């Protein structure tokens, strides 16, 4: 700011008397101009108000500066000797540049505020979408487990006759299956009965499972009813897709287990009561196609025979070792379906001796045989669940 002399301020006030006192606009930046006596004056204005500084002498000792506000109209000089400020082209250019800078700064602040508000409003949605994208990327990067190829050709009796049989062909079109039950540590240590879990492996391809079996039952029913509890077990492929399921209701004297595909019952296994022998009748629909007559006691081989006594399949309860058999329920069952035809062996299956059978079981009949293996495990080989006493076989 410049301190103007008393004479200069008087000239400025005389020149501004030609302006209307109620003007509404003002110059947006400072502009020097000359008065009639050659003195320089600076006009400062912002937002329509012009501010002048007036200097007065008081007793010659100091200069008092007073602020005087005026409102000016923005106008152009006509060159007729008017002492009003001249607005040249450079001044207008500077004015335009200043206005554009202010406008851009205002837009930038508005964009930042809008972005900040949207971030708070969509924080949870954006986080969930990012998590889903990350999970999708992880699923794409994660290697997909490959199911081993079938060891028997799906021809003849193994040829699927319906969409239900085509669904279970990838698991059951095999000459030998090994079903292994997992160790139940809570049952072993605390006597707490857990849901049964099984891994299914093709003997020809032991490096990768071909399926799994998982029981679903009520926790209280497992503790109170033990092996007589009702449950449903799902048989799935390595990817977790359900192929079929078995349903076993509560039983008191003799047990039954049903094989179902997509909720449709395809077969059932009924246990027949006997004092020491282990007898099972296998049905496909309402027609009995096989029977199992085990002499009992320490015989762990269950042969599935037809109406004429011919061998159709076999289920062996394998010995896994003293520790496994005495302390755990982790049994292992080898289901031998036998060869279907002379040209059925492919790959590693050619090096494995197969069971000689009269005729191969169909895919639906093999599903009933798998249900029989699960029923055998629960009827005779689940005996080590103690009643809350660790490491004690105090079960039924």
Secondary structure, DSSP 4 states (H G I P E B T S, - for coil): -----HHHHHHHHHHHTTS-TT-----SS-EEEE-TTS-EEEEEEETTEEEEEEEEEETTTEEEEEEEEE--------SSS--SPP--HHHHHHHHHHHHHHHHHHHHHHHHHHHHHHHHHTHHHHHHHHHHHHHHHHHHHSPPPPPPPPSS-S-GGGS--SHHHHHHHHHHSSSEEEEEEPP-HHHHHH------EEEEEETTEEEEEEEEEEEE--HHHHHHHGGG--EEEEEE-TTS-EEEEEEE---SSS-EEEEEETTEEEEEEEEEP-SS-EEEEEEETTEEEEEEEE--TT--EEEEE-TTS-EEEEEEEE---HHHHHH----EEEEE---SSTT---GGGGGS-----SSPPPHHHHHHHHHHHHHHHHHHS-----SS-TT-----
